[in-house]
Every structure is written in structure tokens, then in C-alpha cells.
Amino acid sequence: NRRMEVLQTSALPLGYGAEVSNFATRRPFLKAKAGTGGTALPPLRLKRTPNGAIPHMAAKKKKAAKKAVRKPAAKKRPKRKQPETLRVRSIAPGLTVSDIQRSLAWYRDVLGLVVGQKWEDGGSLMGVEMKAGNTAFWLGQDDWKKGRDRKKGEGVRLYCTTAQDVDMLATGIKQRGGVLDHEPKTQSWGTRDFGLTDPDGYKITIGT
């Protein structure tokens, strides 16, 4: 009579025992014949961790999880030259205006900016923030201490860059009653822009 040692698979997960049994059947050295002096191998026993997982399988899962969450190393910032120079991320021009209510209406209704914070003194509007995306124009009412005949805006031009379609912006300004100093055009240096002047003479160029 031939005898084959029965593999102990009761402690294995469903389906795992069948795989081991098939493996044992394929490998003759796992079987022993009675009366030939052969020795049967002891029953296969796999140790488990306290939570019931098979150690080598749990280790593989843990390694795979670590690989999945690994982040690329952050690039090192180059050393800056010393002493450091000023680096500005945004700039907000402050403009003194003759009639702040008129200027507020022009920047809001014609240029298309959004009204932000306001400053009042004795119930009178003295300053207002006009938001333009990530930056702003700051308008301040003239207190007339330097005379009422003072000219504003002379020698000042504000260059504004945008990712928007400048032709579309120019058309919208004209539809809202604005007057352009020059229509959108592509300059020799590659930018496309248009220009206009606010009620106090401050010149503004908007381009890509």
C-alpha cells in the first residue's frame, strides 16, 4: 500500500491549500512509499502573524504600500547671491484723484475692476481699493493741500500684463463707454496691447 502524508491546510486561507496540494502532487519527493525505506515529509505548516496574515505575504504588501506613497524628492533651491536684492511679487499703484466718486465709477464701470475696501472720514469717502485679479489700484481723494490746480497723471504710465484676450478686453471697454488711446496692436517686441487714460490723466497700457 502506498501512503501519502496529508498536508495540513486547515490553517491556510481559502484556495491556498489547494494550490499547495497541487504543488505536492507534482513533486514526487513529497510522497513516500510504504516498505521502501522512504520517509514522508512532515505536514506543511505556515506560521502566521497575530492578526492572521502570512508573514512573507504581509511583508510584500507593506513594501508595495511604501512604494506607492513615496514622493519625489523636492528640488533644492539654488543659493541666492548675497546681499539679496529686492524681489517683488506684486505691486499696487496708489493714485491721487480729484473726484474719488468719479474715479471709482470709471475704474469699476469702464475698466471693469471690482470694488474692495473703502476708507471714510466723517462720512466722506477718502480712499478705495479697486481689485484687478491678484493686484489692485488704490485710489485716494486729493486733500487739496498742494492747490486745486495741480495736474495729475503727467509722466505716469501703468503697464499691466494679463493672460486674457486683449482684443476682447478692449472691445468690452469701448462697449462700456471707454475711449482708447490706441487700438490693440502687436508691438515690434512681441506683445499685443492697447492703451487708455483715466479721468485724471493717468495712462494705462494693457497687454499680454
C-alpha positions in Angstrom: 0.0 0.0 0.0 1.2 3.4 -0.8 0.7 6.2 1.7 1.0 9.9 1.1 1.3 12.3 4.0 -1.8 14.5 4.2 -0.9 18.1 4.0 -2.3 20.2 6.8 -4.1 23.0 5.1 -6.8 23.8 7.6 -4.9 26.9 8.8 -4.4 28.3 5.3 -6.7 30.8 3.6 -9.4 29.6 1.2 -7.8 28.4 -2.0 -4.3 28.4 -0.7 -4.4 24.8 0.5 -5.5 23.5 -2.9 -2.5 25.3 -4.6 -0.1 23.7 -2.1 -1.7 20.2 -2.6 -1.3 20.5 -6.4 2.3 21.5 -5.9 2.8 18.5 -3.6 1.2 16.2 -6.2 3.5 17.5 -8.9 6.7 17.0 -6.9 7.4 13.2 -6.3 9.8 13.8 -3.5 7.0 14.9 -1.3 5.5 11.4 -1.4 6.8 8.3 0.3 6.2 4.7 -0.5 5.5 2.2 2.3 8.1 -0.5 2.8 10.8 1.3 0.6 12.5 3.0 3.5 11.3 6.4 2.3 10.5 9.0 4.8 7.4 11.2 4.4 7.9 14.9 4.8 6.2 16.4 7.8 2.9 18.1 7.3 3.3 21.6 5.8 2.7 24.3 8.4 2.9 28.0 7.8 3.3 30.4 10.6 1.0 33.3 10.9 1.3 36.8 12.4 -1.0 37.6 15.4 -3.5 39.2 13.0 -3.7 36.0 10.9 -1.6 37.1 7.9 1.1 35.0 6.4 4.5 36.8 7.2 6.1 36.9 3.8 2.8 38.0 2.1 2.3 40.7 4.7 5.8 42.0 4.2 5.3 42.2 0.4 2.1 44.2 0.8 3.8 46.6 3.2 6.7 47.1 0.7 4.2 47.7 -2.1 2.3 50.3 0.1 5.6 52.1 0.9 6.5 52.3 -2.8 3.0 53.7 -3.7 3.3 56.6 -1.3 6.9 57.5 -2.0 7.1 61.1 -3.1 9.8 62.6 -5.4 12.5 64.4 -3.6 11.9 68.2 -3.6 14.3 70.2 -5.7 16.9 72.2 -3.8 16.6 75.9 -4.1 19.7 77.5 -5.5 21.6 79.7 -3.1 20.9 83.3 -3.6 23.6 85.8 -4.0 24.4 88.0 -1.0 23.5 90.6 -0.2 20.0 89.9 -1.5 18.2 92.4 -3.8 14.6 93.3 -3.6 12.2 90.8 -5.3 8.6 92.0 -5.6 5.7 89.5 -6.3 3.1 92.2 -6.8 2.7 95.9 -7.0 -0.3 98.1 -6.3 -0.2 101.7 -7.5 -1.7 104.4 -5.3 -3.2 107.2 -7.4 -4.3 110.6 -6.0 -7.5 111.6 -7.8 -9.6 114.8 -7.9 -13.0 113.3 -7.6 -12.9 109.8 -6.0 -16.6 109.0 -6.8 -16.0 109.7 -10.5 -12.7 107.7 -10.5 -14.4 104.8 -8.6 -17.2 104.7 -11.2 -14.7 104.8 -14.1 -12.4 102.0 -12.8 -15.5 99.9 -12.0 -17.9 100.5 -14.8 -15.5 101.2 -17.7 -12.2 99.4 -16.9 -14.1 96.6 -15.2 -12.4 96.3 -11.8 -14.0 95.2 -8.6 -14.5 97.5 -5.6 -12.7 96.3 -2.5 -12.1 98.1 0.8 -13.2 101.6 1.4 -11.9 104.3 3.8 -14.1 107.1 5.0 -13.5 110.2 7.1 -16.5 112.0 8.7 -18.9 110.1 6.3 -16.9 111.1 3.2 -15.2 108.5 1.0 -11.4 109.2 1.1 -9.9 106.0 -0.4 -10.9 102.8 -2.2 -9.3 99.6 -3.3 -10.1 98.6 -6.9 -9.2 94.9 -7.4 -7.8 93.6 -10.7 -7.2 89.9 -10.2 -4.3 89.4 -7.9 -3.4 93.1 -7.7 -5.2 96.3 -7.2 -5.3 100.1 -7.9 -5.6 102.2 -4.8 -7.4 105.5 -5.3 -7.1 108.3 -2.8 -9.1 111.6 -2.7 -6.9 114.7 -3.1 -6.9 116.8 0.1 -6.0 119.9 -2.0 -3.1 120.9 0.3 -1.0 121.4 -2.7 -3.6 123.5 -4.5 -6.5 122.7 -6.7 -4.7 123.5 -10.0 -2.2 120.6 -9.6 -2.1 118.4 -12.6 -2.3 114.7 -12.1 -1.1 111.8 -14.2 1.6 113.7 -16.1 4.6 111.4 -16.8 2.9 108.4 -15.3 2.0 105.2 -17.3 0.9 102.0 -15.8 1.9 98.8 -17.7 -0.5 95.9 -17.0 0.1 92.4 -18.2 -2.7 89.8 -18.5 -3.3 86.3 -19.8 -6.7 87.4 -21.1 -7.6 88.2 -24.7 -6.6 91.9 -25.0 -8.9 92.4 -28.1 -11.8 91.1 -26.1 -10.9 93.4 -23.2 -10.6 96.4 -25.5 -14.0 95.7 -27.1 -15.6 95.5 -23.7 -14.2 98.8 -22.5 -15.4 100.5 -25.7 -18.9 99.0 -25.2 -19.0 100.4 -21.7 -18.2 103.9 -22.9 -14.4 103.9 -22.7 -12.2 105.7 -25.2 -8.9 104.0 -26.2 -5.7 105.9 -26.8 -4.7 103.2 -29.3 -6.4 100.1 -30.5 -5.0 96.6 -29.8 -1.8 96.1 -31.8 1.2 93.8 -31.9 4.3 95.7 -31.0 7.7 95.1 -32.6 8.9 93.4 -29.3 6.2 90.8 -29.5 3.5 91.9 -27.0 0.0 92.9 -28.1 -1.6 95.8 -26.2 -3.9 98.8 -26.1 -3.9 102.0 -24.2 -6.3 104.4 -22.5 -6.3 107.3 -20.0 -8.3 107.6 -16.7 -10.3 110.7 -15.7 -7.2 112.3 -14.0 -4.8 111.7 -16.9 -3.1 108.5 -15.6 -2.2 106.5 -18.7 -2.7 102.7 -18.7 -1.4 100.1 -21.1 -2.9 96.6 -21.0 -1.1 93.8 -22.9 -0.1 90.2 -23.0 
